């Protein structure tokens, strides 16, 4: 049971990271990562909306007919996004201003509709909530890390704090964000590849050792037969 | 299909579920909208608190529509803490200005705090209030806005020459720059530091009571000259293109500023052309007011200067007035 939630969490955060592995939510990623605080703000907003939409859709999965599930999901997600806009405008106006038009575009964010379709309508409420949180934080971490890099290179600052005067203008633009996004995907994929390979090698070695432990003469017998 | 069959069908279930979801969402949004609605007063209070960092009392002032501002519109004007005896913000002006010329013809509305100093108004703080169609407005960071702090009207800045600023949102920054320039022009005019025709050519002898109206391709000036030494001249001048050349189509002195002279009839001393400059071009007038011209020196030099400069002002600023009128600034 515990293993199941750990798997859902690790999938959302790392192994099926929506930004680096599934390449979803590209529009806000490219539009907002030139500023670390905007990127983090967008990520956290997505966490809330994604978790709530997953919970609601999972709870209503047996009520919503299959034929109208997509329009129903869109209505639910659009309502949550509108609510998030109202709350942010009232309580966190600076974040609301910094997100600009991208806030409304969360309605059509592939991650949210994707998780609703791929996960929430097949799993119970708790699992769906964990999936929403994991994917949301996976998205947030990816955006924030890329935001820090872009802001540092493009504006010489991190979270608005000036670090250096030297800047490379292109990294303050979506073109620069695109370059950083591509390089981040390459780096993340490489690290995952190395990790998965080492894990496979370790699993194979363990399996062989287990086999030898169960049958200490097995190896010699095989060698004899081959001869 | 009978009614009973319809109500048991999958189609009915689909419609009912969708309508139910819509109803619940609609009710929820209506309730939340009433809870989280941000009123204009709240927006204003937020902007002011962001600008001053403390609680201040703004006093709204009527907008002087006679003051011409270019590519922007002054929406609201405030002074701060008027009723406090020891008011540290007594020289402050707070303006809400809609800067035009943003991306795709959009605009950016800003709150701009200015302080009246010896050399004129100075920009102290800018906060963006709202925008129309500026999707890259988030790229205009506080650092970029900071480049406008300390600017004065005679700095003559535009978005493209503010200390090599690069935001990635040049058009939006241009609209903000227009708003800042307009705020400076407005406050300087209010302070009387610069005439409302500051930036216009041949405004040397012009009183702020002068008005300009555009009527098709004809610009109609009702000029009031400065009452230097003697009285003010009132002159009606119409300028329009005639055969492709801008000419004065009507020049009429309605009130002679110098007619009060007791010992001489100054009307007789004024240049013969002054009474009727109809058909004259800017080149003609420049010839009359050039240093080596004798036309002005008739014994009524100052009166002549006022009247010829009024004609030069009308001809030289014809295009500027039309442009401002087209851009929809306060100039009308």
Interface residues (C-beta under 8 A of the other chain):
Chain A: X32 X34 X35 X38 X60 X63 X64 X65 X67 X68 X71 X72 X75 X76 X78 X79 X82 X83 X86 X87 X89 X90 X91 X93 X97 X98 X99 X100 X101 X155 X157 X160 X162 X169 X172 X173
Chain B: X10 X13 X14 X17 X18 X21 X22 X25 X28 X29 X32 X33 X35 X36 X37 X38 X46 X128 X135 X137 X138 X139 X141 X142 X143 X166 X167 X168
